[in-house]
């Protein structure tokens, strides 16, 4: 898969995620997608429906305001992209009540592609920074 097509799928996904449109966010996933957010208590989930459920829960707790890319690397059928994410947390994030606080943190996405779809999304976020911002006086 070429870089333009990877970016097209990633843009669809991130734009929908920011709009809290979980159905569109997962529409470009493979049916058997592996969605792995490192550190999430439920661990890795498999399949479009499970990923959509995860996004719906996320959208109840957090509003993504900006997902600004800072670096990206591409290989054959994969992309690694670092973002600076700014969000408001009316619910909880990483088990910490947000109380409507705004947080900014680094997030690393590793996307894999198969047959023109995202087949794996692996997410690493700076949880220490999130927790520090949510618990600061």
Secondary structure, DSSP 4 states (H G I P E B T S, - for coil): --HHHHHHHHHHHHHHHHTT-HHHHHHTEEEEEEEEETT-TT--EESHHHHHHHHHHHHHH-EEEEEEEEEEEEETTEEEEEEEEEEEESSEETTEE-TTEEEEEEEEEEEEEETTEEEEEEEEE-HHHHHHHHH--
